[in-house]
Amino acid sequence: MSIKTLSSSIFFGLFFAGSVKSQSLVLYLNEDGLLTLAPYPAYPSGSTGGEFEQVADSFSWRYNLQQDISDTLYTVDLLVGSVHPNGSDMEAEFILSHSGTETVLAKTGVFHAPLSGFSGLGYVYPARVYRQLTGLDPSAVSGDQLILRVKRVSGGTIGFVYLREAVKGTSSIVLGQTSSGSPINSNGGFEAATLGVKSSKDVPGWEFSSSDSAIFKIVDDPVYEGNRALAVEVTALGVNPWSIQAINTPFTVQPGTQYMCSAWAKANKAGPVVNFTVGDPSYNEWGRESQVVMTTAWQLVTFAFTSPAGATSGRAPLHFGGAANATHLPVTFYVDDFRITRRGESAAMASVITSLATSVGTGSAILTGRVNPMGSSTNAWFEYGTSPALSVYTSTQTQAMGSGTTSRLISEAVFALNQGTTYYFRLAASNAAGTNRGSIVSFTTSALFAAIATYAPSSVTSTAATLQGNVNPQGTSTSAWFEYGTSPTLSVYSSTPTQALGSGTTFQPISVVLSNLIPGTGYYFRLAANNAAGTVRGSLLSFNTPAEPTSVERLDQQAPKQYELSQNHPNPFNPSTTIQFAIPQPVHVELKVFMSSGRELKALVSETLPAGTYKTQWDATGFPSGVYFCRMRAGQFRDTRKILLVK
């Protein structure tokens, strides 16, 4: 007999006579290397019915939906497949075929090579095809074959051939796991909405409300599945989580019945939280998943609830507000594939949510997440490593999570990590239905600041000095340099070229020769170093360049009648000019050249002279063209002349 894919198993019971059960479907590899579809967990030992087919750049596995299944309906509303790209960029799709006519049930985007490896029942790696089969017309969608087809987008090898060879003789992989029918809520995937900003009741099946600053949008990127998703942009909020909420509007429930609530969610930054709740129109809650920490990867949130006696209608508010999100503003949340389904009798895989790493240090971190056992005895653990895809990982010890139907927090401290290194981790949980793994989240261990010591300079001359110090990289790649200038606080400074000092754990000497310094000038300097921890600066030290010997020629020994500073000659000049001055009595004379900014460049005279008329020269070689000032101090006498250097 052929199998119809129906919108609900209840409809099938009315359409066909006989009892209807909902089971899981498993894609497994038998001893002959053939992939076979069969009820879970009853793997037939030698069943056939699956066959491979290669046409051009596509490779298909076809399973004939004709077995002795009597009155059992396989309501497959979750399809999951595993594909190895084998050096090619690939895309995959699930297809239902009837008399040669194909209906695409699920389709991935492009996943890229190279990816490899999977093991264990329920562990689907590296490429996953996911589709919730909702809203199908049972009179139009039927099939004799279920097809998993892989198409090569680019590259040299069709990946599915390699998958067949790679897994021959290994254990089974889960293809599909059923619930007891299609969702009872409407428009959970937002496919019935148009794109753009939405007000309170613009989207069928949903209501939006905000007493804070939030914008609700229907977007086509990012989406988890299909062509639409909900985006909630939050820029300001109050203390109540429900001050910003999206409500899946009332849906019909049966009193005293168990249901599953599930949704895919993420945010544009890691850390903000969302409450997923279900209750009645009178605001009585039946179940919730509280304070779910969002990451930047799509994660499945799942919890079970029971409608109370007398209940006929339910609603599902999602809360995005609350003080817990205040430190993450602005933030955008994304929600897709929100579903309320009746819970089946068969065991369900545990729901896992990978949260964030906390208390991240130089060599340790605490990994966190949430596990919902979904009513079956469940063990959980974390997998972590430095590979972004966790192709190689370390597992923590398993923790018993019980067999409840609400989520539980789980955390595990990991040690002996490398400092300044990015790690990736995910939460995994296993029960009778199989193993489920959450999204991969990353964190980076902190690094130690470099240790530095600044030493007194050596070889100080009127125009040069050698700066020196020591740097310990503290195990992280480090570079270092000196900062120097004439400001006592180095509010303005020059930097020497950086020097790479490696990532050792011992002190290494560093030195640099400064040249073209100004004679007779005070300088300040410090050593600086940078690594993954940031930049550290050492103590501020100083030194003075000695003044160059001055040459002052006495022109007239007769005491002049008054102090005088004459205009330099020539002016403009290049590269030197003569400056003449007179003093009527013995006195200490200072004759200095300054830049127009007021910065002292050179002391031409700094000594006590007898009365007379004198001249000295300033050689401006090495200085740029511009306006300079010559200032004379002698006792109470002060005078300044503007001089012009033109090159």
C-alpha positions as CSV (number, residue, x, y, z in Angstrom):
1,M,0.0,0.0,0.0
2,S,1.1,3.6,-0.5
3,I,1.4,6.0,2.3
4,K,-0.3,9.4,2.4
5,T,1.3,12.3,4.3
6,L,-1.6,13.8,6.1
7,S,-2.1,17.0,8.1
8,S,-3.1,15.0,11.1
9,S,-3.4,11.4,12.2
10,I,-7.0,12.2,13.4
11,F,-8.0,13.0,9.8
12,F,-6.5,9.8,8.7
13,G,-8.5,7.8,11.2
14,L,-11.7,9.3,9.7
15,F,-10.5,8.8,6.1
16,F,-9.5,5.2,6.5
17,A,-10.9,2.5,8.6
18,G,-8.8,0.9,11.3
19,S,-6.6,2.0,14.2
20,V,-3.9,4.6,13.7
21,K,-0.6,4.7,15.6
22,S,2.2,7.3,15.4
23,Q,5.7,5.9,15.2
24,S,9.2,7.0,14.4
25,L,11.0,6.2,11.2
26,V,14.7,5.3,11.2
27,L,17.1,5.5,8.3
28,Y,19.7,2.8,9.0
29,L,22.5,1.0,7.2
30,N,22.3,-2.8,7.0
31,E,25.2,-5.2,6.5
32,D,25.0,-4.9,2.7
33,G,25.6,-1.1,2.9
34,L,22.0,-0.2,2.0
35,L,20.1,2.5,3.7
36,T,16.7,1.4,4.9
37,L,13.6,3.0,6.4
38,A,12.0,1.1,9.3
39,P,10.0,1.7,12.5
40,Y,12.0,2.8,15.5
41,P,13.3,0.9,17.5
42,A,12.5,-2.3,15.6
43,Y,15.3,-2.4,13.1
44,P,14.7,-5.3,10.6
45,S,17.8,-7.4,10.3
46,G,17.8,-7.8,6.5
47,S,15.1,-5.6,5.0
48,T,15.4,-4.1,1.6
49,G,13.4,-1.5,-0.3
50,G,16.0,1.3,-0.4
51,E,18.2,1.8,-3.5
52,F,20.8,4.2,-4.6
53,E,20.6,6.1,-7.9
54,Q,23.2,8.5,-9.4
55,V,22.2,10.8,-12.3
56,A,24.7,13.5,-13.5
57,D,25.5,15.7,-10.5
58,S,22.8,14.3,-8.1
59,F,22.7,11.2,-6.0
60,S,19.5,9.8,-4.5
61,W,18.4,7.2,-2.1
62,R,14.9,5.9,-2.8
63,Y,12.8,4.1,-0.3
64,N,9.7,2.3,-1.5
65,L,6.8,3.0,0.9
66,Q,5.3,-0.5,0.5
67,Q,5.8,-2.7,3.5
68,D,3.5,-4.8,5.6
69,I,2.5,-2.0,7.9
70,S,-1.2,-2.9,8.3
71,D,-3.0,-0.1,10.1
72,T,0.1,1.9,11.2
73,L,0.4,5.4,9.9
74,Y,3.9,6.9,9.9
75,T,3.1,10.6,10.4
76,V,6.6,11.9,9.6
77,D,6.5,15.6,10.6
78,L,10.2,15.9,11.3
79,L,12.7,14.7,8.6
80,V,16.4,14.7,9.4
81,G,19.1,13.4,7.2
82,S,22.9,13.2,7.2
83,V,25.2,13.9,4.3
84,H,29.0,14.0,3.8
85,P,30.0,16.7,1.2
86,N,33.2,14.7,0.4
87,G,35.0,17.7,-1.0
88,S,32.1,19.3,-2.8
89,D,29.6,22.1,-2.0
90,M,26.2,20.2,-1.7
91,E,22.5,20.8,-1.2
92,A,20.0,18.2,-0.2
93,E,16.2,17.7,-0.3
94,F,13.6,15.2,0.9
95,I,11.1,14.3,-1.8
96,L,7.8,12.3,-1.8
97,S,7.3,10.6,-5.2
98,H,4.0,9.3,-6.6
99,S,3.9,7.7,-10.1
100,G,6.9,9.7,-11.1
101,T,5.6,13.0,-9.8
102,E,7.8,14.5,-7.1
103,T,6.8,16.8,-4.2
104,V,9.7,18.5,-2.3
105,L,9.1,18.1,1.4
106,A,12.3,19.6,2.7
107,K,15.3,21.4,1.2
108,T,18.5,22.7,2.6
109,G,20.7,25.6,1.6
110,V,24.2,24.9,0.5
111,F,26.5,23.2,3.0
112,H,30.2,23.2,2.3
113,A,33.1,20.8,2.2
114,P,35.1,19.4,3.9
115,L,33.0,17.8,6.6
116,S,33.2,14.3,8.0
117,G,32.2,11.7,10.5
118,F,29.2,10.7,12.6
119,S,28.5,7.9,15.1
120,G,25.8,6.7,17.4
121,L,22.1,6.4,17.2
122,G,20.5,9.8,16.8
123,Y,23.7,11.7,16.1
124,V,23.2,13.4,12.8
125,Y,26.4,14.9,11.4
126,P,27.6,16.8,9.5
127,A,24.7,18.1,7.4
128,R,21.1,18.2,8.6
129,V,17.9,18.5,6.5
130,Y,15.0,19.6,8.6
131,R,11.3,20.0,7.7
132,Q,8.1,20.2,9.6
133,L,5.4,18.8,7.4
134,T,2.5,21.0,8.0
135,G,-0.4,22.3,6.0
136,L,-0.2,19.6,3.3
137,D,-3.4,18.7,1.4
138,P,-3.9,14.9,2.0
139,S,-5.8,14.6,-1.2
140,A,-3.0,16.0,-3.2
141,V,0.2,14.9,-1.4
142,S,0.8,11.2,-1.4
143,G,3.7,9.0,-2.5
144,D,5.0,5.6,-3.2
145,Q,8.7,6.6,-2.5
146,L,10.5,8.7,0.0
147,I,13.6,10.1,-1.6
148,L,16.7,11.8,-0.1
149,R,18.5,13.5,-2.9
150,V,21.9,15.2,-2.8
151,K,23.0,17.6,-5.5
152,R,26.5,18.8,-6.2
153,V,26.8,22.6,-6.4
154,S,30.5,22.8,-7.0
155,G,33.5,20.5,-6.4
156,G,34.6,17.3,-7.9
157,T,32.9,14.4,-6.0
158,I,29.2,13.7,-5.2
159,G,29.2,13.5,-1.5
160,F,26.5,10.9,-0.8
161,V,28.6,8.1,-2.4
162,Y,31.2,8.7,0.2
163,L,28.6,8.6,3.0
164,R,27.5,5.2,1.9
165,E,31.1,3.9,2.0
166,A,32.0,5.7,5.2
167,V,29.2,4.3,7.4
168,K,29.1,0.8,6.1
169,G,28.6,-1.6,9.0
170,T,28.1,1.2,11.6
171,S,25.1,1.8,13.7
172,S,21.8,3.4,12.7
173,I,21.0,7.1,12.2
174,V,17.7,8.6,13.0
175,L,15.9,9.9,9.9
176,G,12.6,10.9,11.3
177,Q,10.8,11.1,14.6
178,T,7.1,11.6,14.7
179,S,4.7,13.4,17.0
180,S,1.0,12.6,17.3
181,G,-0.1,14.9,14.5
182,S,0.4,18.2,13.0
183,P,0.5,21.5,15.0
184,I,-2.8,22.6,16.6
185,N,-1.7,26.3,16.5
186,S,-1.7,28.4,13.3
187,N,1.0,30.2,11.4
188,G,3.8,29.1,13.7
189,G,6.3,29.5,10.9
190,F,4.9,33.0,9.9
191,E,4.6,31.8,6.3
192,A,1.1,33.4,6.1
193,A,2.5,36.9,6.7
194,T,3.9,39.5,4.4
195,L,7.3,41.0,5.0
196,G,7.8,44.3,7.0
197,V,7.0,46.0,10.2
198,K,3.8,44.8,11.9
199,S,1.4,46.2,14.4
200,S,-0.7,44.4,17.0
201,K,-2.8,42.1,14.8
202,D,-1.2,42.4,11.4
203,V,0.0,38.7,11.3
204,P,-2.5,35.9,11.1
205,G,-2.4,33.7,14.2
206,W,-0.4,36.3,16.3
207,E,-0.8,39.3,18.4
208,F,2.0,41.7,19.3
209,S,2.2,44.1,22.3
210,S,4.8,46.4,23.8
211,S,4.7,48.9,26.6
212,D,8.4,49.5,26.0
213,S,10.4,50.3,22.8
214,A,10.1,47.3,20.4
215,I,9.5,46.8,16.7
216,F,7.9,43.6,15.4
217,K,8.9,42.5,11.9
218,I,8.4,39.6,9.5
219,V,11.7,38.9,7.8
220,D,13.1,36.6,5.2
221,D,16.6,36.6,6.6
222,P,17.5,35.0,8.9
223,V,15.0,32.1,8.9
224,Y,15.3,28.7,10.3
225,E,13.0,27.0,7.8
226,G,10.8,28.2,5.1
227,N,10.7,31.8,3.9
228,R,9.6,33.8,6.9
229,A,10.5,34.4,10.6
230,L,9.6,36.9,13.3
231,A,12.1,39.5,14.3
232,V,11.6,41.5,17.5
233,E,13.9,44.6,17.8
234,V,14.2,45.9,21.4
235,T,15.8,49.2,22.2
236,A,14.4,50.0,25.7
237,L,12.5,48.0,28.3
238,G,11.1,48.0,31.8
239,V,11.2,45.4,34.6
240,N,8.4,43.1,33.4
241,P,9.2,40.3,30.9
242,W,5.7,40.5,29.4
243,S,6.0,44.2,28.6
244,I,7.2,43.0,25.2
245,Q,5.4,39.9,23.9
246,A,4.3,38.0,20.8
247,I,1.3,35.9,21.5
248,N,0.3,32.9,19.4
249,T,-3.5,33.5,19.5
250,P,-6.0,31.0,20.9
251,F,-5.9,27.4,19.6
252,T,-8.2,24.5,20.5
253,V,-7.1,21.9,23.1
254,Q,-8.6,18.8,24.5
255,P,-9.1,18.9,28.3
256,G,-6.5,16.8,30.3
257,T,-4.3,16.2,27.3
258,Q,-0.5,16.3,27.1
259,Y,1.0,18.6,24.5
260,M,4.5,19.7,23.3
261,C,5.5,23.3,22.7
262,S,8.5,23.9,20.5
263,A,10.2,26.8,18.8
264,W,13.4,27.7,17.1
265,A,15.0,30.9,18.4
266,K,18.1,33.0,18.4
267,A,19.3,36.6,18.8
268,N,21.8,38.9,17.1
269,K,24.0,38.7,20.2
270,A,24.6,36.2,22.9
271,G,23.1,36.6,26.4
272,P,19.6,38.0,26.3
273,V,16.7,35.8,27.5
274,V,13.2,34.8,26.3
275,N,10.3,33.2,28.2
276,F,8.2,30.7,26.3
277,T,4.9,30.1,27.9
278,V,1.5,28.4,27.3
279,G,-1.8,29.1,29.1
280,D,-5.4,30.0,28.7
281,P,-7.0,33.3,27.6
282,S,-7.5,34.2,31.3
283,Y,-3.7,34.3,31.8
284,N,-3.5,31.0,33.8
285,E,-0.2,29.3,32.8
286,W,-0.1,25.6,31.9
287,G,3.7,25.4,31.2
288,R,6.7,27.5,30.4
289,E,10.4,27.5,29.6
290,S,11.8,30.4,31.5
291,Q,14.8,32.6,31.0
292,V,16.1,30.8,28.0
293,V,19.5,32.3,27.2
294,M,19.7,33.2,23.5
295,T,22.8,32.6,21.4
296,T,23.6,33.7,17.8
297,A,22.8,30.2,16.5
298,W,19.3,28.7,16.0
299,Q,18.3,26.5,19.0
300,L,15.3,24.4,19.6
301,V,13.3,25.2,22.7
302,T,10.9,22.4,23.8
303,F,8.7,21.7,26.8
304,A,5.7,19.6,27.6
305,F,2.4,20.8,29.2
306,T,-1.0,19.4,30.1
307,S,-4.2,21.2,29.4
308,P,-6.3,21.2,32.6
309,A,-9.8,19.7,33.0
310,G,-12.4,21.8,31.3
311,A,-9.9,23.7,29.1
312,T,-10.8,24.1,25.5
313,S,-8.7,27.0,24.3
314,G,-5.0,28.0,24.8
315,R,-2.7,30.8,23.9
316,A,1.2,31.0,23.9
317,P,2.9,34.3,24.9
318,L,6.6,34.8,24.2
319,H,8.2,37.4,26.5
320,F,11.1,39.5,25.3
321,G,11.2,42.2,28.0
322,G,12.5,42.4,31.6
323,A,15.4,43.8,33.4
324,A,17.5,40.7,32.6
325,N,17.9,42.0,29.0
326,A,18.8,45.6,30.0
327,T,22.5,45.0,29.5
328,H,22.1,43.7,26.0
329,L,20.3,46.6,24.4
330,P,19.8,47.1,21.6
331,V,19.0,43.5,20.7
332,T,17.0,41.7,18.0
333,F,15.3,38.3,18.7
334,Y,14.3,35.9,16.0
335,V,11.6,33.1,16.3
336,D,10.6,30.5,13.7
337,D,8.6,27.3,13.5
338,F,6.6,27.8,16.7
339,R,4.5,24.6,17.2
340,I,2.0,23.2,19.6
341,T,1.5,19.4,19.0
342,R,-0.2,16.6,20.8
343,R,2.3,14.5,22.6
344,G,2.6,10.9,21.4
345,E,3.0,7.7,23.4
346,S,6.5,6.9,22.1
347,A,9.6,8.2,23.8
348,A,10.9,11.6,22.6
349,M,14.5,12.7,22.5
350,A,15.5,15.1,25.2
351,S,15.3,18.8,24.4
352,V,18.7,20.5,24.8
353,I,19.7,24.1,24.7
354,T,23.3,25.1,24.7
355,S,23.6,28.4,26.7
356,L,26.7,30.4,27.5
357,A,30.1,29.9,29.1
358,T,30.4,31.7,32.3
359,S,33.3,32.5,34.7
360,V,35.7,32.3,31.8
361,G,39.3,32.6,33.0
362,T,42.7,32.0,31.6
363,G,42.5,28.3,31.8
364,S,38.9,27.4,32.9
365,A,35.3,28.1,32.2
366,I,31.8,26.9,33.3
367,L,29.7,25.5,30.5
368,T,25.9,25.9,30.9
369,G,22.7,24.7,29.2
370,R,19.2,23.4,29.8
371,V,17.9,19.8,29.4
372,N,14.2,18.7,29.2
373,P,14.2,14.9,29.6
374,M,10.8,14.8,27.9
375,G,9.5,12.1,30.3
376,S,12.4,9.6,29.8
377,S,15.4,8.9,32.0
378,T,18.1,11.1,30.5
379,N,21.8,11.6,30.8
380,A,23.5,14.8,29.6
381,W,27.1,16.0,29.0
382,F,29.0,18.7,27.2
383,E,31.3,18.3,24.3
384,Y,34.0,21.0,23.8
385,G,37.2,21.6,21.7
386,T,39.0,24.1,19.5
387,S,37.4,22.9,16.2
388,P,34.5,25.2,15.1
389,A,32.6,22.1,13.9
390,L,33.7,20.0,17.0
391,S,35.0,17.4,14.6
392,V,37.4,16.6,17.5
393,Y,36.1,17.2,21.0
394,T,36.4,16.2,24.7
395,S,33.3,15.1,26.6
396,T,32.6,16.0,30.2
397,Q,31.2,13.4,32.6
398,T,27.6,12.5,32.2
399,Q,25.0,13.9,34.6
400,A,21.7,12.2,35.3
401,M,18.9,14.6,34.5
402,G,15.9,12.5,35.6
403,S,12.8,11.8,33.6
404,G,10.7,14.9,34.1
405,T,9.0,17.0,31.5
406,T,10.4,20.4,32.4
407,S,13.8,21.8,31.6
408,R,16.6,21.6,34.1
409,L,19.8,23.7,34.3
410,I,23.0,21.9,33.8
411,S,26.6,23.2,34.2
412,E,30.0,21.8,34.2
413,A,33.4,23.4,34.9
414,V,36.2,22.6,32.5
415,F,39.9,23.1,33.3
416,A,43.3,22.9,31.7
417,L,42.3,25.2,28.9
418,N,44.8,27.3,26.9
419,Q,44.7,31.0,27.6
420,G,43.7,33.4,24.9
421,T,42.1,30.6,22.9
422,T,38.7,30.3,21.3
423,Y,36.8,27.1,22.3
424,Y,33.5,25.7,21.0
425,F,31.0,23.6,23.0
426,R,27.6,22.1,22.8
427,L,25.2,20.3,25.2
428,A,24.3,16.7,24.4
429,A,21.6,14.5,26.0
430,S,20.6,10.9,25.6
431,N,17.5,8.9,26.5
432,A,15.6,5.9,25.1
433,A,14.6,7.9,22.0
434,G,18.2,8.6,21.1
435,T,20.9,11.3,21.4
436,N,20.2,15.0,20.8
437,R,22.9,17.7,20.5
438,G,22.4,21.4,20.8
439,S,23.8,24.2,18.8
440,I,27.6,25.0,19.0
441,V,28.5,28.1,21.0
442,S,32.0,29.6,21.4
443,F,33.9,31.4,24.1
444,T,37.5,32.7,24.4
445,T,39.6,32.2,27.4
446,S,41.2,35.3,28.8
447,A,45.0,35.9,28.6
448,L,47.4,37.3,31.1
449,F,48.7,40.8,30.5
450,A,52.4,41.0,29.6
451,A,54.7,41.8,32.6
452,I,57.0,44.8,31.8
453,A,59.8,46.7,33.5
454,T,61.1,50.0,32.2
455,Y,64.8,50.8,32.9
456,A,66.8,54.0,32.9
457,P,68.2,55.0,29.5
458,S,71.8,54.6,28.5
459,S,74.2,56.3,26.1
460,V,72.4,59.7,26.5
461,T,73.9,62.4,24.3
462,S,72.7,65.8,23.3
463,T,70.8,64.3,20.3
464,A,70.4,60.6,21.1
465,A,69.6,58.0,23.9
466,T,69.0,54.3,24.2
467,L,65.7,53.2,25.9
468,Q,65.6,49.8,27.5
469,G,63.4,47.4,29.5
470,N,62.2,43.8,29.9
471,V,59.0,42.1,28.8
472,N,57.4,38.7,29.9
473,P,54.8,37.7,27.3
474,Q,53.1,35.5,30.0
475,G,52.4,32.7,27.4
476,T,50.6,34.8,24.8
477,S,51.9,36.3,21.6
478,T,53.2,39.8,22.5
479,S,54.6,42.9,20.9
480,A,56.2,45.8,22.6
481,W,57.3,49.4,21.9
482,F,58.4,52.6,23.7
483,E,56.4,55.8,24.0
484,Y,58.3,59.1,24.5
485,G,58.0,62.9,24.4
486,T,58.6,66.1,26.3
487,S,55.2,66.2,28.1
488,P,55.6,65.1,31.8
489,T,52.4,63.0,31.5
490,L,53.0,62.0,27.8
491,S,49.7,63.5,26.9
492,V,51.4,63.8,23.5
493,Y,54.0,61.2,22.5
494,S,55.8,59.4,19.7
495,S,56.0,55.6,19.5
496,T,58.9,53.5,18.4
497,P,58.3,50.6,15.9
498,T,56.7,47.5,17.6
499,Q,58.9,44.5,18.3
500,A,57.5,40.9,18.3
501,L,58.6,39.1,21.5
502,G,56.8,35.8,21.0
503,S,54.7,33.9,23.6
504,G,57.2,32.8,26.1
505,T,57.0,32.9,29.9
506,T,60.3,34.5,30.8
507,F,61.5,38.1,30.7
508,Q,63.1,39.3,27.4
509,P,65.2,42.4,27.0
510,I,64.0,45.1,24.6
511,S,65.8,48.3,23.6
512,V,65.7,51.0,21.0
513,V,67.9,54.0,20.0
514,L,66.3,57.4,19.8
515,S,68.0,59.9,17.5
516,N,67.4,63.5,16.4
517,L,66.7,64.6,20.0
518,I,66.9,68.2,21.0
519,P,69.9,69.2,23.0
520,G,69.3,70.5,26.4
521,T,65.8,69.1,26.6
522,G,63.9,67.0,29.2
523,Y,62.3,63.8,27.8
524,Y,59.8,61.3,29.4
525,F,59.3,57.7,28.3
526,R,57.7,54.4,29.1
527,L,57.6,50.8,27.8
528,A,54.3,49.4,26.5
529,A,53.3,45.9,25.4
530,N,50.2,44.3,23.9
531,N,48.8,40.7,23.7
532,A,45.4,39.1,23.7
533,A,44.7,40.5,27.2
534,G,45.2,44.0,26.0
535,T,47.8,46.8,26.3
536,V,49.8,47.5,29.5
537,R,52.2,50.4,30.0
538,G,55.1,50.7,32.4
539,S,56.3,53.3,34.8
540,L,57.1,56.8,33.4
541,L,60.8,57.7,33.5
542,S,62.7,60.7,32.3
543,F,66.1,61.9,31.1
544,N,67.7,65.2,29.9
545,T,69.8,65.6,26.8
546,P,72.9,67.8,27.6
547,A,73.0,71.2,25.9
548,E,75.5,71.5,23.0
549,P,78.6,73.7,23.8
550,T,77.7,77.3,22.7
551,S,80.0,79.6,20.8
552,V,79.6,83.3,21.9
553,E,81.8,85.9,20.4
554,R,82.4,89.2,22.2
555,L,82.3,92.1,19.7
556,D,82.8,95.1,22.0
557,Q,84.2,95.2,25.6
558,Q,82.8,98.6,26.3
559,A,79.7,98.4,28.3
560,P,76.6,99.4,26.3
561,K,74.1,101.8,27.8
562,Q,71.2,99.3,27.8
563,Y,70.1,95.7,27.2
564,E,69.3,94.9,23.6
565,L,68.4,91.8,21.5
566,S,68.9,92.7,17.8
567,Q,67.1,91.1,14.8
568,N,68.9,88.1,13.4
569,H,70.8,88.5,10.2
570,P,70.1,87.3,7.5
571,N,66.3,86.9,7.9
572,P,64.9,84.8,6.2
573,F,67.8,82.5,6.4
574,N,69.0,79.0,5.4
575,P,70.6,77.1,7.1
576,S,72.2,79.4,9.7
577,T,71.7,83.0,11.0
578,T,73.6,85.3,13.4
579,I,71.9,86.7,16.5
580,Q,73.5,89.8,18.3
581,F,72.7,91.0,21.8
582,A,74.1,93.6,24.3
583,I,74.3,93.6,28.2
584,P,75.3,96.8,30.2
585,Q,76.6,94.8,33.2
586,P,77.7,91.3,34.1
587,V,74.6,89.0,34.2
588,H,73.5,85.4,33.5
589,V,72.2,85.3,29.9
590,E,69.8,82.7,28.4
591,L,69.2,82.9,24.6
592,K,66.9,80.1,23.3
593,V,65.0,79.2,20.1
594,F,61.4,78.1,20.2
595,M,58.9,76.8,17.7
596,S,55.7,78.8,17.0
597,S,53.9,76.3,19.3
598,G,56.0,77.3,22.2
599,R,58.1,74.2,22.2
600,E,61.8,74.8,23.1
601,L,64.2,73.7,20.4
602,K,67.7,74.8,21.3
603,A,69.6,76.8,24.0
604,L,72.1,79.0,22.2
605,V,73.5,80.7,25.3
606,S,73.1,79.8,29.0
607,E,76.0,81.4,31.0
608,T,77.1,84.4,32.9
609,L,78.8,87.0,30.7
610,P,80.6,90.4,31.4
611,A,79.2,93.6,30.1
612,G,79.6,94.0,26.3
613,T,78.1,93.3,22.9
614,Y,78.0,89.6,21.7
615,K,76.9,87.5,18.8
616,T,76.1,83.8,18.3
617,Q,74.9,81.6,15.5
618,W,72.0,79.1,15.1
619,D,72.5,76.3,12.7
620,A,68.9,75.2,11.7
621,T,70.1,72.2,9.7
622,G,67.6,69.4,10.3
623,F,64.7,71.7,11.1
624,P,61.8,72.4,8.7
625,S,60.9,75.7,7.1
626,G,58.8,77.9,9.3
627,V,58.5,80.7,11.8
628,Y,60.6,80.4,15.0
629,F,61.2,82.7,17.9
630,C,64.4,83.7,19.7
631,R,64.0,84.7,23.3
632,M,66.6,86.5,25.6
633,R,66.6,86.6,29.3
634,A,69.2,88.6,31.3
635,G,68.3,89.6,34.8
636,Q,65.0,91.5,34.6
637,F,65.3,92.0,30.8
638,R,63.1,90.0,28.5
639,D,62.8,90.3,24.7
640,T,61.8,88.1,21.7
641,R,62.5,88.3,18.0
642,K,60.6,86.4,15.2
643,I,62.9,84.6,12.8
644,L,62.1,82.9,9.5
645,L,63.7,79.8,8.2
646,V,63.1,79.2,4.4
647,K,64.5,76.1,2.7
